[in-house]
Amino acid sequence: MNKVLTAAFCFLFISTSLPAHAARVKCADFKSQREAQAYFNAKKPGYKSLDRDKDGIACEALK
C-alpha cells in the first residue's frame, strides 16, 4: 500500500512539473509575424508548428 501511494505521488509530482508539450501553438495565437518569429526563434514549446514549410520563417501569412 505504501509503495502504491509513493508511486502515485511521484507520478503526480512529475506530471505537474513537466512543461505542457501537448498544447500546440498556432499562428492565430499571435498578433503579428514578428511576434510569432520571436517565439519560434526562442524555441519555446510548440514552436515547430509555426513553420509548416520548414524554411525558418514562422507564420508567413501574418503581417
LOTI-278359 format. One record per residue: residue number from 1; residue in three letters; x, y, z of N, C-alpha, C, CB in turn. Coordinates in pm, 1 decimal. Glycine has a CB too. Layout:
<site NUM,'ALA',<X,Y,Z>,<X,Y,Z>,<X,Y,Z>,<X,Y,Z>>
...
***
This chain:
<site 1,'MET',<83.1,-119.7,0.0>,<0.0,0.0,0.0>,<86.9,125.2,0.0>,<-94.2,0.3,121.2>>
<site 2,'ASN',<191.1,123.9,80.7>,<279.7,238.7,89.5>,<351.1,263.6,-43.6>,<381.8,218.1,201.4>>
<site 3,'LYS',<389.1,155.8,-112.4>,<456.3,170.4,-241.9>,<362.3,229.9,-346.0>,<509.3,35.0,-290.4>>
<site 4,'VAL',<236.5,193.7,-339.3>,<138.1,246.2,-434.0>,<119.8,396.4,-412.8>,<2.9,172.6,-418.7>>
<site 5,'LEU',<109.2,437.6,-289.0>,<94.3,580.1,-259.5>,<218.6,658.4,-300.2>,<65.8,600.8,-110.8>>
<site 6,'THR',<334.9,603.2,-276.7>,<459.4,669.0,-315.5>,<468.0,682.2,-467.4>,<580.7,591.0,-261.6>>
<site 7,'ALA',<433.9,575.6,-538.4>,<436.7,579.3,-684.8>,<336.7,680.7,-738.2>,<406.9,440.4,-742.9>>
<site 8,'ALA',<218.1,685.0,-679.5>,<115.7,780.0,-723.4>,<161.3,923.8,-698.9>,<-17.4,753.3,-650.5>>
<site 9,'PHE',<222.1,947.8,-585.8>,<272.1,1081.4,-554.8>,<382.6,1121.6,-651.7>,<323.5,1087.4,-410.5>>
<site 10,'CYS',<474.8,1031.0,-679.9>,<584.3,1059.7,-773.2>,<530.0,1089.5,-912.4>,<683.0,941.6,-779.1>>
<site 11,'PHE',<434.1,1010.2,-957.9>,<374.3,1033.0,-1088.7>,<306.7,1169.6,-1093.8>,<273.6,922.4,-1121.8>>
<site 12,'LEU',<231.8,1203.4,-991.7>,<162.8,1331.4,-985.4>,<262.2,1446.3,-984.1>,<73.2,1337.8,-862.1>>
<site 13,'PHE',<367.2,1434.3,-907.1>,<467.9,1539.0,-897.5>,<539.1,1559.5,-1030.9>,<569.0,1505.3,-788.5>>
<site 14,'ILE',<577.5,1451.7,-1094.8>,<649.6,1461.0,-1221.6>,<558.5,1515.5,-1331.5>,<705.6,1323.3,-1262.0>>
<site 15,'SER',<435.9,1469.3,-1337.7>,<345.7,1513.2,-1444.3>,<308.0,1660.1,-1431.2>,<220.1,1428.3,-1444.3>>
<site 16,'THR',<304.1,1714.0,-1312.1>,<269.8,1855.5,-1295.6>,<390.5,1945.9,-1311.5>,<206.9,1878.7,-1160.0>>
<site 17,'SER',<511.5,1891.9,-1302.4>,<629.9,1975.8,-1314.8>,<683.1,1981.1,-1457.3>,<737.6,1926.1,-1222.4>>
<site 18,'LEU',<636.8,1893.3,-1545.3>,<681.6,1893.7,-1684.0>,<606.6,1999.4,-1763.9>,<662.4,1755.4,-1747.5>>
<site 19,'PRO',<672.3,2060.2,-1863.3>,<600.3,2157.1,-1947.1>,<493.7,2089.3,-2031.1>,<697.6,2232.0,-2037.9>>
<site 20,'ALA',<393.8,2163.9,-2066.9>,<281.8,2108.8,-2143.0>,<315.5,2109.4,-2292.0>,<151.8,2189.5,-2116.1>>
<site 21,'HIS',<384.0,2006.1,-2338.5>,<421.7,1997.9,-2478.4>,<302.9,1959.6,-2566.2>,<534.3,1897.9,-2496.4>>
<site 22,'ALA',<199.2,1909.6,-2506.3>,<84.4,1865.9,-2584.9>,<8.3,1984.8,-2644.9>,<-9.5,1782.1,-2498.2>>
<site 23,'ALA',<18.4,2098.8,-2579.6>,<-51.8,2216.2,-2629.4>,<18.9,2268.2,-2754.1>,<-59.7,2326.4,-2520.4>>
<site 24,'ARG',<-50.8,2269.9,-2866.3>,<8.3,2318.4,-2990.4>,<-13.9,2468.2,-3003.1>,<-50.9,2244.6,-3111.9>>
<site 25,'VAL',<87.9,2534.2,-3048.4>,<80.7,2677.6,-3070.8>,<39.5,2699.8,-3215.7>,<217.1,2747.8,-3038.7>>
<site 26,'LYS',<-50.7,2795.5,-3237.9>,<-99.8,2825.3,-3372.2>,<-64.9,2969.4,-3407.5>,<-253.2,2801.8,-3382.0>>
<site 27,'CYS',<-56.6,2994.9,-3536.6>,<-29.0,3131.4,-3581.9>,<-136.8,3228.5,-3533.5>,<-19.4,3135.8,-3735.2>>
<site 28,'ALA',<-258.6,3180.0,-3521.2>,<-368.7,3264.8,-3473.8>,<-348.1,3311.1,-3329.5>,<-500.8,3189.6,-3485.1>>
<site 29,'ASP',<-254.9,3249.5,-3258.2>,<-226.1,3289.1,-3120.3>,<-142.6,3417.2,-3113.1>,<-153.5,3176.5,-3048.1>>
<site 30,'PHE',<-93.2,3464.6,-3227.3>,<-3.9,3580.0,-3230.4>,<-67.6,3696.2,-3305.8>,<129.9,3542.4,-3294.7>>
<site 31,'LYS',<-29.4,3817.8,-3269.1>,<-84.0,3937.4,-3332.8>,<-8.3,3972.5,-3461.0>,<-79.6,4055.3,-3235.7>>
<site 32,'SER',<118.2,3931.2,-3469.5>,<198.7,3965.4,-3585.8>,<298.0,3854.2,-3616.8>,<272.5,4097.7,-3563.0>>
<site 33,'GLN',<352.9,3860.0,-3737.8>,<454.2,3762.1,-3777.2>,<579.3,3782.3,-3693.2>,<487.3,3773.9,-3928.4>>
<site 34,'ARG',<610.4,3905.9,-3661.7>,<729.1,3935.4,-3579.6>,<718.1,3869.3,-3441.8>,<747.2,4088.3,-3563.7>>
<site 35,'GLU',<600.6,3875.7,-3382.9>,<578.0,3813.7,-3251.7>,<591.0,3661.4,-3262.4>,<437.9,3852.3,-3196.1>>
<site 36,'ALA',<534.6,3604.3,-3367.0>,<543.7,3459.3,-3388.0>,<688.3,3417.9,-3414.0>,<453.7,3415.6,-3505.9>>
<site 37,'GLN',<761.3,3499.4,-3490.2>,<900.7,3468.2,-3520.3>,<985.9,3471.6,-3394.0>,<956.3,3566.2,-3623.9>>
<site 38,'ALA',<960.1,3565.7,-3305.8>,<1034.3,3573.2,-3179.8>,<1010.1,3447.7,-3096.4>,<993.7,3699.1,-3100.1>>
<site 39,'TYR',<885.8,3402.5,-3092.2>,<851.1,3279.8,-3020.2>,<922.5,3161.0,-3083.8>,<697.5,3257.3,-3020.1>>
<site 40,'PHE',<919.7,3154.9,-3215.4>,<985.0,3047.3,-3289.7>,<1135.6,3046.4,-3263.6>,<957.5,3061.8,-3440.1>>
<site 41,'ASN',<1198.2,3162.6,-3271.2>,<1343.3,3172.8,-3250.7>,<1384.5,3134.8,-3109.3>,<1390.4,3313.6,-3281.0>>
<site 42,'ALA',<1296.8,3157.6,-3013.2>,<1326.0,3122.4,-2873.8>,<1308.4,2972.9,-2847.4>,<1236.0,3201.9,-2780.0>>
<site 43,'LYS',<1254.6,2900.5,-2948.2>,<1232.8,2756.4,-2938.6>,<1148.9,2718.3,-2815.8>,<1366.8,2684.3,-2933.9>>
<site 44,'LYS',<1043.7,2793.4,-2794.5>,<951.6,2764.2,-2684.7>,<864.5,2644.9,-2722.3>,<863.7,2888.1,-2651.1>>
<site 45,'PRO',<799.1,2581.5,-2624.5>,<718.1,2462.5,-2653.9>,<616.9,2485.5,-2765.6>,<645.3,2417.9,-2529.0>>
<site 46,'GLY',<619.0,2395.3,-2863.1>,<525.3,2401.7,-2973.5>,<571.3,2487.6,-3089.6>,<396.1,2451.8,-2924.9>>
<site 47,'TYR',<693.2,2539.4,-3083.8>,<739.1,2633.7,-3186.2>,<744.3,2574.4,-3326.5>,<874.9,2685.0,-3149.8>>
<site 48,'LYS',<768.8,2446.1,-3338.9>,<782.6,2384.0,-3471.0>,<653.8,2392.3,-3552.9>,<824.0,2238.6,-3455.8>>
<site 49,'SER',<539.5,2398.2,-3486.6>,<412.3,2404.5,-3559.3>,<391.4,2539.3,-3627.4>,<296.6,2376.9,-3464.5>>
<site 50,'LEU',<474.1,2638.1,-3598.2>,<460.0,2770.7,-3658.1>,<526.9,2780.7,-3795.4>,<518.4,2875.2,-3565.4>>
<site 51,'ASP',<607.5,2681.1,-3831.1>,<680.2,2683.0,-3958.4>,<648.2,2556.3,-4036.6>,<833.6,2695.8,-3935.0>>
<site 52,'ARG',<536.7,2558.8,-4107.2>,<490.4,2438.4,-4177.3>,<581.6,2396.0,-4290.9>,<352.5,2460.9,-4231.2>>
<site 53,'ASP',<640.5,2491.6,-4362.3>,<725.3,2453.6,-4475.6>,<872.7,2439.5,-4438.5>,<711.4,2555.3,-4585.8>>
<site 54,'LYS',<902.2,2454.1,-4311.0>,<1036.0,2432.0,-4255.4>,<1144.0,2516.2,-4323.4>,<1072.0,2285.8,-4266.6>>
<site 55,'ASP',<1112.4,2643.5,-4348.7>,<1211.2,2732.8,-4406.9>,<1269.4,2830.8,-4306.2>,<1150.1,2808.3,-4520.5>>
<site 56,'GLY',<1232.0,2815.5,-4178.4>,<1284.2,2900.8,-4072.7>,<1205.0,3029.0,-4050.3>,<1424.5,2935.5,-4103.1>>
<site 57,'ILE',<1098.7,3048.0,-4126.8>,<1015.0,3167.1,-4111.6>,<879.4,3123.1,-4056.0>,<998.2,3243.4,-4248.5>>
<site 58,'ALA',<846.1,3176.9,-3940.5>,<721.2,3139.1,-3872.1>,<604.6,3222.7,-3922.5>,<735.6,3155.7,-3719.4>>
<site 59,'CYS',<491.0,3158.9,-3939.8>,<363.9,3226.2,-3969.0>,<377.1,3329.3,-4081.3>,<310.9,3294.2,-3843.3>>
<site 60,'GLU',<420.0,3283.9,-4195.7>,<444.6,3373.4,-4308.7>,<319.6,3449.1,-4354.3>,<500.2,3294.6,-4424.1>>
<site 61,'ALA',<201.8,3395.2,-4329.2>,<78.5,3460.2,-4372.6>,<41.3,3580.5,-4284.3>,<-35.3,3359.3,-4372.8>>
<site 62,'LEU',<97.1,3587.0,-4163.4>,<69.0,3700.3,-4074.8>,<145.0,3823.5,-4122.5>,<107.1,3666.6,-3928.4>>
<site 63,'LYS',<87.1,3938.6,-4097.7>,<154.2,4064.5,-4135.1>,<182.1,4147.8,-4015.4>,<71.2,4143.9,-4233.3>>
***
